[in-house]
Amino acid sequence: MTHGTVLLADPDRAAVVGAVVNNNPELGSDMAGRIVDEAVKYLAAVADSPQPLVPSRVVDEGWHTLILHTRVYQKLCSQLGTFIHHTPEPRDPSRHNPDAITRTRQAIVAAGYTVDDALWLAPDDTTIPVAASCTHGPGGPEGSCTGNPDGDGPSGPN
């Protein structure tokens, strides 16, 4: 399995892609679809990884939009076997950890997916402009970028 969309029903994917386009009209539906697909692959990797994983700023846009589609997100997390929390923090490119991005990309490949390299940009690279503007830190009591509902699983600064 190499394509994240196998985890989303076509109508669900279309709704999420449409919302990404509405929030980022300059992207177009093809790029929005790639972002959603990569966010799904990222979440699948997080669900299976014991190590901290982080999304790129671009992939995070897809994750944010998935979360706003609560029924779709709940169904996806159920398929993945765990609910993946999201704790945004103010954007701070100085906290960028390239090793965390590399580890995340490797985990996506290990989960059986192909990485869309163009979507894993450094946080200050605005080649692909998106509305998402947060970074991710270690889990707290409300959870984080992790499959662990206690918030102490795979998470870390990007």
N, C-alpha and C positions, 0 to 999 in steps of 0.2 A: 504494500500500500504506500503510495507516494504522494497522494493528493489529499489535502485536509478536508476538501468538500465532501468526501465520503462520510464524514461524521455529521454533516448537516443535510437535512432534507432540502430539496431544491427551493420550495417556497420560503423556508426559513433563511436559507442563504440569500435569496433574492431580497428579502426584507432587510437584512443586515447590510448587504451591499448598497441598497438604495439609501439607507440612512447614512452610510459613509459618504456617498455622493452628495447627499443633501448638506452635510456638514463641511464638505470639502469639494465644492462644485468643479474646481479646476482639475481634479484628478481624473474624472471620467469613470465610467463603469468598469472598464477592464482593469485599471489600476486599483480601484476600490475592491474588486473581486480578489485580486492578488493579495491585498492587505488582509482581507477577511480570511482567506485560505491560510495565510501564514500565521495569523493569530490563532486559528484552530489548531494548526500543527504545533505551535508554541504551547498551547494549553495541554495538548496530548503529551508533549514531552515533560511538562511540569508535573503532570499527574503520575508519571512513571519515574521521575528522577529523585534520588535521595540528596542530590546536590543543589545548591542555590542556582536558580536560573532567572534571567531577566529578559524582558522584551526590548527591542529597539524602540525608539520614539515612534517610528512609522508603524511597526507591528502593534504597539500599544494603542494606536488609534482604532485598529480592528477589535482589540480586546475591550476597549471602552464601549464600543458600539454593541458588541455582543452582550455585555453586562446590561445595557439599557433595554435589551430585548429579553426580559427576565425569564419568560417561559422557554425561549430558545436556549438561553444560557443554562438554566436549570437542567433541561433535557441533555444538553451537551455534557455538563458536569456529571450527570447520572451515567451517561455512556462511558465516561472516562473513569468512573468509579470513585470520584471524590469531588467535593465542591472546592473550587479554587478561588480564594479570596484575593482582593486587590486593595492595596493600601497606597494611594498616590501621595507623593510628597512634592513640594515645589521643585520645578525644573532647576537642576544645578549641574551643568556639563562638567564642572570640576570634579564631580564624584564619579565620572564615567570610568568604568573598569573594563578595558578591552578583553581581558581574560574571561570575564563573566559572559560577555557576548559570544566569545569563541566557545566557551563551555556550553552555552545554550544552543548554539548552532550544531555542535557535535551531538547533543542530546536529541535534537530533532532528527538528525540522521540515524542515530541509534534506535529511535522509535520507528524507523522505517519510512521516513518522509524525505523528500528532496527540499533543500533549503533554497529559497528565492533570494539569492545573494544581494540583489539590488535593494532589498527592503531592510537590510541590517546595517544602516548607516550610523555613524557616530552621532551623539545627541546634538551637536552644533552644526551638522550637515543638513541644510534645508533644501537639498536638491529635490526632495519629494516633500512639499509643504503639507502638513496635516495640522488639525486642530489640537491634538493631544500635546500637552506640554508639562508632563510630570515625570518624575523619576521614581524609583522603587527602592525602599530600604528594608532592613530586617523586619521580620514579623513582630507584631505587637499583640496585645490581647484581642484585637478585633480581626486578626488574620493578616495575611499579606499575599504576595505573589507566590502562593504555595498551595499544594494540594492538602495540606494539613489544616483541619478546622481550628486547631489550637494556635495557629500562627507561628509555629516554631519549625517549619519545614523549609523546603527549597525557596530561598529568597535571598536577596542581597542587593547591594548597590549596583547600578549600571553606570 
